[in-house]
Amino acid sequence: MDVLGTQGGEGMAKATDLNEQIIQNLEDSGINSEMITQFFKAFQNGDIDSQRNLLVKQKCRLIDQLHTKQKQIDSLDYLIFRLKL
């Protein structure tokens, strides 16, 4: 079984490639090395709930950042609109 809880079967090299892909995806998602370590420790302990919670928390952080950036864009749009008057 790999870190996502799926059955392998293609051999060790494939599992390693999958784990490397998962690490890359976690990094691309803004997850730091400490959280990646936690993710894999949870896998080793069979704790899928902890893996899921870690991913959901990161998603919430990203959504919060998105909302903050949207507010900043809205403020700029307002100023640009006011300058046109």
N, CA and C atoms as a LAMMPS dump frame, in Angstrom:
ITEM: TIMESTEP
0
ITEM: NUMBER OF ATOMS
255
ITEM: BOX BOUNDS ff ff ff
-5.0000000000000000e+02 5.0000000000000000e+02
-5.0000000000000000e+02 5.0000000000000000e+02
-5.0000000000000000e+02 5.0000000000000000e+02
ITEM: ATOMS id mol type element x y z
1 1 1 N 0.841 -1.171 0
2 1 2 C 0 0 0
3 1 3 C 0.89 1.239 0
4 2 1 N 0.495 2.268 -0.75
5 2 2 C 1.284 3.5 -0.789
6 2 3 C 0.707 4.518 0.19
7 3 1 N 1.304 5.697 0.238
8 3 2 C 0.9 6.696 1.223
9 3 3 C -0.519 7.214 1.029
10 4 1 N -1.104 6.95 -0.102
11 4 2 C -2.489 7.357 -0.331
12 4 3 C -3.462 6.236 -0.015
13 5 1 N -2.928 5.101 0.44
14 5 2 C -3.784 4.002 0.839
15 5 3 C -4.241 3.122 -0.304
16 6 1 N -3.584 3.212 -1.463
17 6 2 C -3.962 2.377 -2.594
18 6 3 C -3.018 1.196 -2.691
19 7 1 N -3.487 0.115 -3.266
20 7 2 C -2.662 -1.072 -3.446
21 7 3 C -1.756 -0.876 -4.648
22 8 1 N -0.507 -1.245 -4.464
23 8 2 C 0.466 -1.124 -5.556
24 8 3 C 0.406 -2.343 -6.447
25 9 1 N 1.515 -3.042 -6.531
26 9 2 C 1.536 -4.234 -7.346
27 9 3 C 2.511 -4.141 -8.488
28 10 1 N 2.971 -2.941 -8.81
29 10 2 C 3.917 -2.789 -9.903
30 10 3 C 5.357 -2.879 -9.429
31 11 1 N 5.607 -3.101 -8.154
32 11 2 C 6.97 -3.247 -7.66
33 11 3 C 7.451 -2.036 -6.907
34 12 1 N 8.612 -2.191 -6.29
35 12 2 C 9.171 -1.153 -5.436
36 12 3 C 9.488 0.129 -6.192
37 13 1 N 10.038 0.03 -7.369
38 13 2 C 10.41 1.233 -8.117
39 13 3 C 9.187 2.101 -8.36
40 14 1 N 8.093 1.481 -8.685
41 14 2 C 6.866 2.229 -8.942
42 14 3 C 6.391 2.928 -7.674
43 15 1 N 6.45 2.221 -6.534
44 15 2 C 6.031 2.82 -5.268
45 15 3 C 6.922 4.013 -4.933
46 16 1 N 8.223 3.888 -5.138
47 16 2 C 9.136 4.988 -4.884
48 16 3 C 8.795 6.165 -5.788
49 17 1 N 8.544 5.879 -7.054
50 17 2 C 8.165 6.949 -7.973
51 17 3 C 6.889 7.632 -7.501
52 18 1 N 5.929 6.843 -7.029
53 18 2 C 4.671 7.404 -6.544
54 18 3 C 4.919 8.263 -5.313
55 19 1 N 5.738 7.781 -4.388
56 19 2 C 6.044 8.577 -3.198
57 19 3 C 6.738 9.876 -3.572
58 20 1 N 7.642 9.831 -4.535
59 20 2 C 8.308 11.054 -5.002
60 20 3 C 7.297 12.008 -5.625
61 21 1 N 6.343 11.464 -6.35
62 21 2 C 5.299 12.301 -6.942
63 21 3 C 4.431 12.929 -5.852
64 22 1 N 4.162 12.152 -4.812
65 22 2 C 3.356 12.671 -3.705
66 22 3 C 4.11 13.787 -2.994
67 23 1 N 5.402 13.583 -2.745
68 23 2 C 6.218 14.629 -2.122
69 23 3 C 6.195 15.89 -2.972
70 24 1 N 6.362 15.746 -4.269
71 24 2 C 6.337 16.902 -5.162
72 24 3 C 4.993 17.602 -5.103
73 25 1 N 3.909 16.828 -5.077
74 25 2 C 2.576 17.41 -5.012
75 25 3 C 2.361 18.137 -3.697
76 26 1 N 2.839 17.559 -2.602
77 26 2 C 2.726 18.219 -1.304
78 26 3 C 3.501 19.536 -1.307
79 27 1 N 4.719 19.508 -1.846
80 27 2 C 5.517 20.739 -1.935
81 27 3 C 4.832 21.766 -2.818
82 28 1 N 4.284 21.325 -3.946
83 28 2 C 3.579 22.236 -4.855
84 28 3 C 2.349 22.848 -4.189
85 29 1 N 1.824 22.151 -3.181
86 29 2 C 0.65 22.626 -2.445
87 29 3 C 1.019 23.568 -1.309
88 30 1 N 2.329 23.843 -1.181
89 30 2 C 2.782 24.762 -0.15
90 30 3 C 3.026 24.11 1.199
91 31 1 N 3.052 22.802 1.227
92 31 2 C 3.279 22.081 2.476
93 31 3 C 4.781 22.003 2.723
94 32 1 N 5.205 22.412 3.931
95 32 2 C 6.631 22.456 4.243
96 32 3 C 7.171 21.069 4.607
97 33 1 N 8.483 20.981 4.752
98 33 2 C 9.125 19.68 4.972
99 33 3 C 8.692 19.043 6.288
100 34 1 N 8.452 19.857 7.314
101 34 2 C 7.989 19.301 8.59
102 34 3 C 6.622 18.63 8.436
103 35 1 N 5.731 19.281 7.702
104 35 2 C 4.401 18.716 7.491
105 35 3 C 4.466 17.476 6.592
106 36 1 N 5.387 17.471 5.638
107 36 2 C 5.565 16.295 4.787
108 36 3 C 6.013 15.113 5.634
109 37 1 N 6.93 15.373 6.568
110 37 2 C 7.378 14.318 7.483
111 37 3 C 6.2 13.799 8.3
112 38 1 N 5.365 14.697 8.791
113 38 2 C 4.177 14.288 9.549
114 38 3 C 3.246 13.439 8.686
115 39 1 N 3.104 13.832 7.431
116 39 2 C 2.241 13.099 6.499
117 39 3 C 2.716 11.65 6.354
118 40 1 N 4.023 11.468 6.163
119 40 2 C 4.56 10.123 5.982
120 40 3 C 4.586 9.334 7.29
121 41 1 N 4.772 10.007 8.438
122 41 2 C 4.688 9.315 9.734
123 41 3 C 3.275 8.803 9.958
124 42 1 N 2.311 9.612 9.6
125 42 2 C 0.918 9.183 9.722
126 42 3 C 0.665 7.956 8.853
127 43 1 N 1.25 7.934 7.664
128 43 2 C 1.122 6.769 6.793
129 43 3 C 1.715 5.534 7.453
130 44 1 N 2.923 5.683 8.007
131 44 2 C 3.587 4.553 8.652
132 44 3 C 2.777 4.017 9.82
133 45 1 N 2.028 4.899 10.481
134 45 2 C 1.191 4.488 11.609
135 45 3 C -0.204 4.05 11.172
136 46 1 N -0.464 4.078 9.873
137 46 2 C -1.781 3.697 9.365
138 46 3 C -2.863 4.705 9.711
139 47 1 N -2.471 5.942 9.931
140 47 2 C -3.388 6.986 10.382
141 47 3 C -3.833 7.855 9.206
142 48 1 N -4.765 7.344 8.445
143 48 2 C -5.271 8.059 7.265
144 48 3 C -5.985 9.338 7.675
145 49 1 N -6.657 9.324 8.833
146 49 2 C -7.36 10.522 9.297
147 49 3 C -6.387 11.689 9.5
148 50 1 N -5.212 11.407 10.07
149 50 2 C -4.215 12.467 10.255
150 50 3 C -3.705 12.986 8.924
151 51 1 N -3.518 12.086 7.961
152 51 2 C -3.104 12.518 6.624
153 51 3 C -4.154 13.451 6.04
154 52 1 N -5.398 13.036 6.124
155 52 2 C -6.497 13.83 5.57
156 52 3 C -6.584 15.181 6.281
157 53 1 N -6.477 15.174 7.617
158 53 2 C -6.552 16.426 8.378
159 53 3 C -5.451 17.39 7.975
160 54 1 N -4.248 16.885 7.788
161 54 2 C -3.136 17.733 7.369
162 54 3 C -3.444 18.396 6.029
163 55 1 N -3.974 17.631 5.093
164 55 2 C -4.298 18.168 3.772
165 55 3 C -5.439 19.183 3.843
166 56 1 N -6.441 18.889 4.65
167 56 2 C -7.579 19.798 4.787
168 56 3 C -7.146 21.107 5.44
169 57 1 N -6.274 21.038 6.458
170 57 2 C -5.775 22.257 7.096
171 57 3 C -5.009 23.117 6.1
172 58 1 N -4.196 22.474 5.265
173 58 2 C -3.449 23.242 4.264
174 58 3 C -4.407 23.879 3.261
175 59 1 N -5.429 23.144 2.882
176 59 2 C -6.417 23.7 1.95
177 59 3 C -7.091 24.925 2.568
178 60 1 N -7.433 24.854 3.848
179 60 2 C -8.055 25.993 4.526
180 60 3 C -7.114 27.184 4.584
181 61 1 N -5.825 26.923 4.847
182 61 2 C -4.84 28.018 4.858
183 61 3 C -4.77 28.689 3.489
184 62 1 N -4.766 27.881 2.44
185 62 2 C -4.694 28.441 1.091
186 62 3 C -5.947 29.242 0.754
187 63 1 N -7.097 28.758 1.174
188 63 2 C -8.349 29.486 0.924
189 63 3 C -8.339 30.815 1.668
190 64 1 N -7.844 30.817 2.914
191 64 2 C -7.733 32.076 3.667
192 64 3 C -6.823 33.056 2.945
193 65 1 N -5.697 32.564 2.435
194 65 2 C -4.777 33.428 1.687
195 65 3 C -5.445 33.97 0.429
196 66 1 N -6.204 33.12 -0.235
197 66 2 C -6.922 33.536 -1.437
198 66 3 C -7.899 34.661 -1.118
199 67 1 N -8.634 34.526 -0.016
200 67 2 C -9.595 35.562 0.368
201 67 3 C -8.882 36.873 0.699
202 68 1 N -7.747 36.777 1.371
203 68 2 C -6.966 37.979 1.683
204 68 3 C -6.511 38.664 0.403
205 69 1 N -5.995 37.892 -0.533
206 69 2 C -5.536 38.468 -1.814
207 69 3 C -6.707 39.077 -2.576
208 70 1 N -7.877 38.43 -2.523
209 70 2 C -9.044 38.964 -3.216
210 70 3 C -9.45 40.315 -2.637
211 71 1 N -9.383 40.446 -1.322
212 71 2 C -9.697 41.728 -0.692
213 71 3 C -8.711 42.812 -1.143
214 72 1 N -7.441 42.44 -1.267
215 72 2 C -6.442 43.397 -1.732
216 72 3 C -6.723 43.823 -3.164
217 73 1 N -7.097 42.884 -3.987
218 73 2 C -7.444 43.191 -5.384
219 73 3 C -8.676 44.093 -5.43
220 74 1 N -9.663 43.795 -4.599
221 74 2 C -10.867 44.62 -4.552
222 74 3 C -10.534 46.06 -4.149
223 75 1 N -9.616 46.216 -3.195
224 75 2 C -9.204 47.562 -2.776
225 75 3 C -8.541 48.313 -3.921
226 76 1 N -7.676 47.632 -4.643
227 76 2 C -7.033 48.258 -5.802
228 76 3 C -8.043 48.613 -6.877
229 77 1 N -8.973 47.713 -7.136
230 77 2 C -10.012 47.994 -8.129
231 77 3 C -10.811 49.239 -7.754
232 78 1 N -11.111 49.374 -6.457
233 78 2 C -11.854 50.544 -6.006
234 78 3 C -11.048 51.822 -6.247
235 79 1 N -9.766 51.796 -5.894
236 79 2 C -8.927 52.982 -6.111
237 79 3 C -8.804 53.314 -7.59
238 80 1 N -8.636 52.309 -8.42
239 80 2 C -8.558 52.544 -9.867
240 80 3 C -9.869 53.149 -10.365
241 81 1 N -10.999 52.657 -9.886
242 81 2 C -12.308 53.193 -10.26
243 81 3 C -12.423 54.663 -9.83
244 82 1 N -12.013 54.97 -8.584
245 82 2 C -12.107 56.332 -8.079
246 82 3 C -11.231 57.298 -8.872
247 83 1 N -10.086 56.818 -9.343
248 83 2 C -9.192 57.688 -10.116
249 83 3 C -9.773 58.021 -11.494
250 84 1 N -10.661 57.2 -11.976
251 84 2 C -11.269 57.441 -13.291
252 84 3 C -12.342 58.499 -13.238
253 85 1 N -12.873 58.81 -12.051
254 85 2 C -13.966 59.786 -11.933
255 85 3 C -13.505 61.194 -12.151
